[in-house]
Amino acid sequence: MSDLRRKLELRIEPEQGPVLELDDWNHRDYIEDVLAEHFGVDYEYLTEDVKSGKYTLYFCDSNKVEDIENAIAAINKHHASSQDLYETI
């Protein structure tokens, strides 16, 4: 099981736009809930690497890059400063 509080790193792919890699299903479920519920950020689609169990969220043009970057920075800051997880539904 992944550490749900691990530091997130957003990368920009030339053809896909903003991309976020997550450790496993639990990490994906938590982060996508936090992004949607707390920051109003949704991804366009996702892929799963069956071998590693990792998920990749692709945001494409669904949000401004700055909004995604700000959300990721806020999540990283929250996890680093409080060690608490966000409440999600």
DOPA-78970 format. One record per residue: x negated, y, z of N, C-alpha, C, O in turn; residue in three letters; residue number from 1. Coordinates in nm, 4 decimals. Layout:
N
+----------+----------+----------+----------+----------+----------+----------+----------+----------+----------+----------+----------+------+-------+
:     n_c1 :     n_c2 :     n_c3 :    ca_c1 :    ca_c2 :    ca_c3 :     c_c1 :     c_c2 :     c_c3 :     o_c1 :     o_c2 :     o_c3 : kese : tikol :
+----------+----------+----------+----------+----------+----------+----------+----------+----------+----------+----------+----------+------+-------+
:        X :        Y :        Z :        X :        Y :        Z :        X :        Y :        Z :        X :        Y :        Z :  ALA :   NUM :
...
+----------+----------+----------+----------+----------+----------+----------+----------+----------+----------+----------+----------+------+-------+
# end
This chain:
89
+----------+----------+----------+----------+----------+----------+----------+----------+----------+----------+----------+----------+------+-------+
:     n_c1 :     n_c2 :     n_c3 :    ca_c1 :    ca_c2 :    ca_c3 :     c_c1 :     c_c2 :     c_c3 :     o_c1 :     o_c2 :     o_c3 : kese : tikol :
+----------+----------+----------+----------+----------+----------+----------+----------+----------+----------+----------+----------+------+-------+
:  -0.0836 :  -0.1180 :   0.0000 :   0.0000 :   0.0000 :   0.0000 :  -0.0881 :   0.1244 :   0.0000 :  -0.1929 :   0.1273 :   0.0645 :  MET :     1 :
:  -0.0461 :   0.2236 :  -0.0706 :  -0.1241 :   0.3462 :  -0.0837 :  -0.1058 :   0.4378 :   0.0364 :  -0.0118 :   0.4234 :   0.1146 :  SER :     2 :
:  -0.1971 :   0.5310 :   0.0487 :  -0.1810 :   0.6377 :   0.1460 :  -0.0962 :   0.7448 :   0.0768 :  -0.1431 :   0.8120 :  -0.0151 :  ASP :     3 :
:   0.0261 :   0.7599 :   0.1206 :   0.1170 :   0.8543 :   0.0560 :   0.0694 :   0.9980 :   0.0670 :   0.1181 :   1.0857 :  -0.0044 :  LEU :     4 :
:  -0.0262 :   1.0224 :   0.1568 :  -0.0770 :   1.1583 :   0.1771 :  -0.2066 :   1.1853 :   0.1027 :  -0.2681 :   1.2899 :   0.1234 :  ARG :     5 :
:  -0.2499 :   1.0939 :   0.0166 :  -0.3763 :   1.1158 :  -0.0527 :  -0.3672 :   1.2407 :  -0.1400 :  -0.2591 :   1.2785 :  -0.1848 :  ARG :     6 :
:  -0.4807 :   1.3033 :  -0.1631 :  -0.4845 :   1.4267 :  -0.2424 :  -0.4420 :   1.3973 :  -0.3857 :  -0.4909 :   1.3032 :  -0.4482 :  LYS :     7 :
:  -0.3511 :   1.4784 :  -0.4364 :  -0.3017 :   1.4651 :  -0.5735 :  -0.3850 :   1.5522 :  -0.6651 :  -0.4252 :   1.6625 :  -0.6279 :  LEU :     8 :
:  -0.4110 :   1.5023 :  -0.7850 :  -0.4867 :   1.5793 :  -0.8833 :  -0.4107 :   1.5800 :  -1.0154 :  -0.3938 :   1.4767 :  -1.0802 :  GLU :     9 :
:  -0.3661 :   1.6977 :  -1.0529 :  -0.2956 :   1.7162 :  -1.1790 :  -0.3985 :   1.7359 :  -1.2893 :  -0.4944 :   1.8113 :  -1.2729 :  LEU :    10 :
:  -0.3786 :   1.6685 :  -1.4006 :  -0.4671 :   1.6928 :  -1.5149 :  -0.3807 :   1.7319 :  -1.6344 :  -0.2616 :   1.7014 :  -1.6401 :  ARG :    11 :
:  -0.4428 :   1.7989 :  -1.7279 :  -0.3721 :   1.8425 :  -1.8482 :  -0.4267 :   1.7638 :  -1.9659 :  -0.5459 :   1.7705 :  -1.9959 :  ILE :    12 :
:  -0.3400 :   1.6894 :  -2.0325 :  -0.3789 :   1.6173 :  -2.1533 :  -0.3351 :   1.6999 :  -2.2735 :  -0.2231 :   1.7510 :  -2.2755 :  GLU :    13 :
:  -0.4213 :   1.7138 :  -2.3736 :  -0.3899 :   1.7990 :  -2.4879 :  -0.2555 :   1.7670 :  -2.5544 :  -0.1822 :   1.8585 :  -2.5918 :  PRO :    14 :
:  -0.2230 :   1.6399 :  -2.5692 :  -0.0995 :   1.6032 :  -2.6394 :   0.0198 :   1.5843 :  -2.5468 :   0.1340 :   1.5940 :  -2.5917 :  GLU :    15 :
:  -0.0039 :   1.5575 :  -2.4190 :   0.1046 :   1.5259 :  -2.3267 :   0.1355 :   1.6363 :  -2.2270 :   0.2425 :   1.6365 :  -2.1661 :  GLN :    16 :
:   0.0439 :   1.7296 :  -2.2097 :   0.0629 :   1.8329 :  -2.1090 :   0.0212 :   1.7834 :  -1.9716 :  -0.0679 :   1.6993 :  -1.9608 :  GLY :    17 :
:   0.0844 :   1.8345 :  -1.8660 :   0.0486 :   1.7968 :  -1.7289 :   0.0796 :   1.6496 :  -1.7003 :   0.1846 :   1.5979 :  -1.7386 :  PRO :    18 :
:  -0.0147 :   1.5833 :  -1.6317 :  -0.0041 :   1.4404 :  -1.6018 :  -0.0489 :   1.4184 :  -1.4571 :  -0.1459 :   1.4786 :  -1.4110 :  VAL :    19 :
:   0.0226 :   1.3323 :  -1.3876 :  -0.0091 :   1.3009 :  -1.2486 :  -0.0104 :   1.1495 :  -1.2309 :   0.0882 :   1.0821 :  -1.2608 :  LEU :    20 :
:  -0.1228 :   1.0961 :  -1.1821 :  -0.1342 :   0.9522 :  -1.1592 :  -0.1083 :   0.9214 :  -1.0121 :  -0.1570 :   0.9909 :  -0.9229 :  GLU :    21 :
:  -0.0300 :   0.8150 :  -0.9886 :   0.0082 :   0.7743 :  -0.8537 :  -0.0283 :   0.6291 :  -0.8314 :  -0.0294 :   0.5492 :  -0.9250 :  LEU :    22 :
:  -0.0582 :   0.5952 :  -0.7061 :  -0.1168 :   0.4660 :  -0.6717 :  -0.0291 :   0.3440 :  -0.6969 :  -0.0772 :   0.2425 :  -0.7471 :  ASP :    23 :
:   0.0981 :   0.3530 :  -0.6628 :   0.1861 :   0.2371 :  -0.6711 :   0.3313 :   0.2850 :  -0.6658 :   0.3582 :   0.4051 :  -0.6672 :  ASP :    24 :
:   0.4246 :   0.1892 :  -0.6595 :   0.5659 :   0.2247 :  -0.6614 :   0.6031 :   0.3120 :  -0.5423 :   0.6768 :   0.4092 :  -0.5592 :  TRP :    25 :
:   0.5548 :   0.2808 :  -0.4230 :   0.5874 :   0.3595 :  -0.3043 :   0.5379 :   0.5035 :  -0.3172 :   0.6087 :   0.5977 :  -0.2819 :  ASN :    26 :
:   0.4170 :   0.5194 :  -0.3675 :   0.3596 :   0.6528 :  -0.3867 :   0.4423 :   0.7291 :  -0.4895 :   0.4739 :   0.8464 :  -0.4695 :  HIS :    27 :
:   0.4771 :   0.6628 :  -0.5991 :   0.5578 :   0.7257 :  -0.7033 :   0.6932 :   0.7681 :  -0.6494 :   0.7367 :   0.8809 :  -0.6726 :  ARG :    28 :
:   0.7601 :   0.6791 :  -0.5778 :   0.8927 :   0.7082 :  -0.5239 :   0.8880 :   0.8294 :  -0.4311 :   0.9723 :   0.9187 :  -0.4403 :  ASP :    29 :
:   0.7911 :   0.8319 :  -0.3434 :   0.7776 :   0.9426 :  -0.2488 :   0.7487 :   1.0749 :  -0.3202 :   0.8178 :   1.1742 :  -0.2975 :  TYR :    30 :
:   0.6467 :   1.0762 :  -0.4066 :   0.6058 :   1.2010 :  -0.4723 :   0.7136 :   1.2528 :  -0.5664 :   0.7376 :   1.3735 :  -0.5701 :  ILE :    31 :
:   0.7794 :   1.1656 :  -0.6424 :   0.8837 :   1.2162 :  -0.7317 :   0.9999 :   1.2734 :  -0.6507 :   1.0615 :   1.3712 :  -0.6932 :  GLU :    32 :
:   1.0314 :   1.2144 :  -0.5348 :   1.1352 :   1.2710 :  -0.4483 :   1.0935 :   1.4069 :  -0.3943 :   1.1732 :   1.5008 :  -0.3946 :  ASP :    33 :
:   0.9700 :   1.4183 :  -0.3482 :   0.9216 :   1.5457 :  -0.2936 :   0.9221 :   1.6531 :  -0.4029 :   0.9684 :   1.7648 :  -0.3801 :  VAL :    34 :
:   0.8717 :   1.6196 :  -0.5193 :   0.8693 :   1.7170 :  -0.6289 :   1.0098 :   1.7665 :  -0.6622 :   1.0311 :   1.8865 :  -0.6791 :  LEU :    35 :
:   1.1051 :   1.6746 :  -0.6715 :   1.2417 :   1.7128 :  -0.7089 :   1.3157 :   1.7831 :  -0.5949 :   1.3755 :   1.8888 :  -0.6150 :  ALA :    36 :
:   1.3113 :   1.7239 :  -0.4749 :   1.3909 :   1.7747 :  -0.3636 :   1.3363 :   1.9032 :  -0.3028 :   1.4135 :   1.9905 :  -0.2631 :  GLU :    37 :
:   1.2046 :   1.9155 :  -0.2952 :   1.1454 :   2.0310 :  -0.2276 :   1.0983 :   2.1409 :  -0.3233 :   1.0894 :   2.2575 :  -0.2849 :  HIS :    38 :
:   1.0682 :   2.1030 :  -0.4478 :   1.0101 :   2.2011 :  -0.5397 :   1.0868 :   2.2176 :  -0.6709 :   1.0510 :   2.3031 :  -0.7519 :  PHE :    39 :
:   1.1898 :   2.1390 :  -0.6933 :   1.2680 :   2.1499 :  -0.8161 :   1.1899 :   2.1142 :  -0.9410 :   1.2185 :   2.1656 :  -1.0492 :  GLY :    40 :
:   1.0904 :   2.0256 :  -0.9268 :   1.0059 :   1.9857 :  -1.0393 :   1.0385 :   1.8416 :  -1.0776 :   1.0319 :   1.7510 :  -0.9946 :  VAL :    41 :
:   1.0735 :   1.8220 :  -1.2040 :   1.1025 :   1.6889 :  -1.2563 :   1.0054 :   1.6555 :  -1.3685 :   0.9597 :   1.7441 :  -1.4407 :  ASP :    42 :
:   0.9745 :   1.5285 :  -1.3824 :   0.8884 :   1.4846 :  -1.4917 :   0.9738 :   1.4425 :  -1.6104 :   1.0932 :   1.4163 :  -1.5965 :  TYR :    43 :
:   0.9112 :   1.4365 :  -1.7262 :   0.9807 :   1.3989 :  -1.8494 :   0.9952 :   1.2469 :  -1.8589 :   1.1039 :   1.1959 :  -1.8859 :  GLU :    44 :
:   0.8848 :   1.1752 :  -1.8365 :   0.8878 :   1.0291 :  -1.8392 :   0.7689 :   0.9754 :  -1.7619 :   0.6786 :   1.0503 :  -1.7248 :  TYR :    45 :
:   0.7695 :   0.8435 :  -1.7377 :   0.6590 :   0.7816 :  -1.6647 :   0.6185 :   0.6523 :  -1.7332 :   0.6942 :   0.5944 :  -1.8111 :  LEU :    46 :
:   0.4969 :   0.6085 :  -1.7021 :   0.4494 :   0.4780 :  -1.7474 :   0.3933 :   0.4039 :  -1.6270 :   0.3492 :   0.4644 :  -1.5292 :  THR :    47 :
:   0.3963 :   0.2713 :  -1.6366 :   0.3398 :   0.1875 :  -1.5316 :   0.2304 :   0.1008 :  -1.5916 :   0.2495 :   0.0382 :  -1.6959 :  GLU :    48 :
:   0.1165 :   0.0976 :  -1.5254 :   0.0095 :   0.0059 :  -1.5629 :   0.0343 :  -0.1215 :  -1.4832 :   0.0079 :  -0.1265 :  -1.3630 :  ASP :    49 :
:   0.0846 :  -0.2231 :  -1.5496 :   0.1240 :  -0.3467 :  -1.4825 :   0.0057 :  -0.4119 :  -1.4120 :   0.0210 :  -0.4696 :  -1.3043 :  VAL :    50 :
:  -0.1103 :  -0.4027 :  -1.4719 :  -0.2293 :  -0.4657 :  -1.4140 :  -0.2693 :  -0.4015 :  -1.2804 :  -0.2925 :  -0.4721 :  -1.1823 :  LYS :    51 :
:  -0.2773 :  -0.2694 :  -1.2767 :  -0.3218 :  -0.1995 :  -1.1558 :  -0.2062 :  -0.1615 :  -1.0630 :  -0.2272 :  -0.1381 :  -0.9440 :  SER :    52 :
:  -0.0841 :  -0.1553 :  -1.1171 :   0.0306 :  -0.1130 :  -1.0385 :   0.0456 :   0.0373 :  -1.0286 :   0.1349 :   0.0867 :  -0.9598 :  GLY :    53 :
:  -0.0421 :   0.1113 :  -1.0976 :  -0.0376 :   0.2576 :  -1.0925 :   0.0701 :   0.3114 :  -1.1872 :   0.1035 :   0.2503 :  -1.2887 :  LYS :    54 :
:   0.1217 :   0.4261 :  -1.1503 :   0.2202 :   0.4958 :  -1.2324 :   0.1622 :   0.6285 :  -1.2771 :   0.0818 :   0.6893 :  -1.2064 :  TYR :    55 :
:   0.2032 :   0.6730 :  -1.3947 :   0.1631 :   0.8040 :  -1.4457 :   0.2888 :   0.8815 :  -1.4795 :   0.3729 :   0.8350 :  -1.5565 :  THR :    56 :
:   0.3013 :   1.0005 :  -1.4213 :   0.4129 :   1.0889 :  -1.4518 :   0.3677 :   1.1886 :  -1.5578 :   0.2618 :   1.2502 :  -1.5456 :  LEU :    57 :
:   0.4486 :   1.2036 :  -1.6611 :   0.4215 :   1.2976 :  -1.7691 :   0.5271 :   1.4081 :  -1.7632 :   0.6470 :   1.3814 :  -1.7704 :  TYR :    58 :
:   0.4809 :   1.5313 :  -1.7500 :   0.5722 :   1.6433 :  -1.7344 :   0.6064 :   1.7104 :  -1.8674 :   0.7104 :   1.7752 :  -1.8789 :  PHE :    59 :
:   0.5196 :   1.6955 :  -1.9680 :   0.5406 :   1.7551 :  -2.1008 :   0.5829 :   1.9002 :  -2.0851 :   0.5144 :   1.9779 :  -2.0186 :  CYS :    60 :
:   0.6949 :   1.9374 :  -2.1455 :   0.7420 :   2.0755 :  -2.1391 :   0.8582 :   2.0928 :  -2.0430 :   0.9296 :   2.1928 :  -2.0500 :  ASP :    61 :
:   0.8787 :   1.9963 :  -1.9527 :   0.9944 :   2.0019 :  -1.8630 :   0.9825 :   2.1114 :  -1.7571 :   1.0836 :   2.1543 :  -1.7016 :  SER :    62 :
:   0.8620 :   2.1567 :  -1.7285 :   0.8377 :   2.2620 :  -1.6294 :   0.7177 :   2.3453 :  -1.6728 :   0.6373 :   2.3017 :  -1.7553 :  ASN :    63 :
:   0.7062 :   2.4652 :  -1.6167 :   0.5867 :   2.5449 :  -1.6393 :   0.4702 :   2.4792 :  -1.5666 :   0.4865 :   2.4287 :  -1.4555 :  LYS :    64 :
:   0.3539 :   2.4797 :  -1.6284 :   0.2349 :   2.4206 :  -1.5672 :   0.2083 :   2.4832 :  -1.4312 :   0.1713 :   2.4129 :  -1.3372 :  VAL :    65 :
:   0.2265 :   2.6148 :  -1.4191 :   0.2011 :   2.6835 :  -1.2932 :   0.2922 :   2.6326 :  -1.1824 :   0.2494 :   2.6203 :  -1.0677 :  GLU :    66 :
:   0.4175 :   2.6030 :  -1.2156 :   0.5110 :   2.5518 :  -1.1151 :   0.4661 :   2.4145 :  -1.0646 :   0.4741 :   2.3858 :  -0.9452 :  ASP :    67 :
:   0.4193 :   2.3308 :  -1.1559 :   0.3718 :   2.1977 :  -1.1173 :   0.2448 :   2.2115 :  -1.0336 :   0.2315 :   2.1467 :  -0.9298 :  ILE :    68 :
:   0.1523 :   2.2952 :  -1.0780 :   0.0280 :   2.3166 :  -1.0034 :   0.0562 :   2.3692 :  -0.8630 :  -0.0052 :   2.3243 :  -0.7662 :  GLU :    69 :
:   0.1483 :   2.4635 :  -0.8518 :   0.1825 :   2.5197 :  -0.7212 :   0.2455 :   2.4143 :  -0.6303 :   0.2160 :   2.4097 :  -0.5109 :  ASN :    70 :
:   0.3311 :   2.3307 :  -0.6859 :   0.3936 :   2.2242 :  -0.6073 :   0.2888 :   2.1249 :  -0.5583 :   0.2909 :   2.0850 :  -0.4418 :  ALA :    71 :
:   0.1973 :   2.0847 :  -0.6463 :   0.0921 :   1.9895 :  -0.6085 :   0.0025 :   2.0506 :  -0.5015 :  -0.0346 :   1.9829 :  -0.4057 :  ILE :    72 :
:  -0.0323 :   2.1775 :  -0.5169 :  -0.1160 :   2.2452 :  -0.4170 :  -0.0446 :   2.2514 :  -0.2820 :  -0.1072 :   2.2308 :  -0.1780 :  ALA :    73 :
:   0.0847 :   2.2794 :  -0.2829 :   0.1611 :   2.2862 :  -0.1578 :   0.1706 :   2.1488 :  -0.0917 :   0.1602 :   2.1379 :   0.0304 :  ALA :    74 :
:   0.1902 :   2.0449 :  -0.1713 :   0.1954 :   1.9088 :  -0.1169 :   0.0611 :   1.8726 :  -0.0551 :   0.0557 :   1.8220 :   0.0570 :  ILE :    75 :
:  -0.0475 :   1.8983 :  -0.1280 :  -0.1809 :   1.8683 :  -0.0752 :  -0.2078 :   1.9441 :   0.0547 :  -0.2624 :   1.8879 :   0.1497 :  ASN :    76 :
:  -0.1698 :   2.0706 :   0.0586 :  -0.1919 :   2.1523 :   0.1782 :  -0.1101 :   2.0982 :   0.2954 :  -0.1611 :   2.0876 :   0.4069 :  LYS :    77 :
:   0.0140 :   2.0646 :   0.2710 :   0.1017 :   2.0117 :   0.3765 :   0.0450 :   1.8822 :   0.4339 :   0.0385 :   1.8652 :   0.5557 :  HIS :    78 :
:   0.0044 :   1.7922 :   0.3467 :  -0.0498 :   1.6642 :   0.3928 :  -0.1811 :   1.6829 :   0.4689 :  -0.2035 :   1.6173 :   0.5707 :  HIS :    79 :
:  -0.2675 :   1.7716 :   0.4204 :  -0.3981 :   1.7926 :   0.4832 :  -0.3858 :   1.8649 :   0.6175 :  -0.4594 :   1.8347 :   0.7114 :  ALA :    80 :
:  -0.2931 :   1.9599 :   0.6263 :  -0.2850 :   2.0413 :   0.7468 :  -0.2012 :   1.9771 :   0.8571 :  -0.2322 :   1.9925 :   0.9752 :  SER :    81 :
:  -0.0960 :   1.9059 :   0.8197 :  -0.0070 :   1.8530 :   0.9231 :  -0.0151 :   1.7019 :   0.9375 :   0.0258 :   1.6470 :   1.0398 :  SER :    82 :
:  -0.0674 :   1.6345 :   0.8362 :  -0.0717 :   1.4876 :   0.8317 :   0.0674 :   1.4257 :   0.8308 :   0.0810 :   1.3042 :   0.8451 :  GLN :    83 :
:   0.1717 :   1.5084 :   0.8141 :   0.3087 :   1.4592 :   0.8093 :   0.3526 :   1.4398 :   0.6652 :   0.3038 :   1.5064 :   0.5739 :  ASP :    84 :
:   0.4454 :   1.3475 :   0.6469 :   0.5101 :   1.3304 :   0.5183 :   0.6306 :   1.4234 :   0.5114 :   0.6849 :   1.4618 :   0.6150 :  LEU :    85 :
:   0.6726 :   1.4596 :   0.3921 :   0.7937 :   1.5370 :   0.3736 :   0.9136 :   1.4490 :   0.4022 :   0.9092 :   1.3275 :   0.3829 :  TYR :    86 :
:   1.0199 :   1.5109 :   0.4481 :   1.1479 :   1.4406 :   0.4611 :   1.2073 :   1.4279 :   0.3206 :   1.2130 :   1.5257 :   0.2460 :  GLU :    87 :
:   1.2504 :   1.3097 :   0.2857 :   1.3167 :   1.2896 :   0.1570 :   1.4451 :   1.2114 :   0.1788 :   1.4595 :   1.1387 :   0.2772 :  THR :    88 :
:   1.5368 :   1.2271 :   0.0868 :   1.6654 :   1.1573 :   0.0950 :   1.6552 :   1.0210 :   0.0296 :   1.7532 :   0.9467 :   0.0263 :  ILE :    89 :
+----------+----------+----------+----------+----------+----------+----------+----------+----------+----------+----------+----------+------+-------+
# end
